[in-house]
């Protein structure tokens, strides 16, 4: 089951409130230990440099070639 919720400030901590439907569907009880998986939203900067290169040229070489005609 996947849900979206927001983390909120609670004193000096951050808390996540589980909707009632999730609590009932998973039979979660007060003080029961549960595991929550955190999945971050990726941003463009995170992908920089991880994709395989199709060219052997460096980024600087490609920029220089593009600027030749200007």
Residue, then its C-alpha position, 0 to 999 in steps of 0.5 A: x500500500x502506498x500513501x502520500x503524506x507530509x512530514x510536520x514539525x512536532x516539538x524538536x522532531x518531525x512526525x508523519x501522521x498515518x491516515x485512519x484508512x492505512x491504520x485500519x487496513x494494516x491493523x496498526x496499534x498504538x506503540x506498535x513498532x512499524x517500518x516506514x520506507x523513505x523514497x526521495x523525489x529525485x531532482x535533476x542534479x542527482x542524475x548528473x554524471x550517472x548516465x552512460x556517455x555516448x561520446x568520448x568527448x568531455x563536456x568542455x570539448x562539446x561546449x567548445x565545438x558548439x561555440x565555434x560557429x558563434 
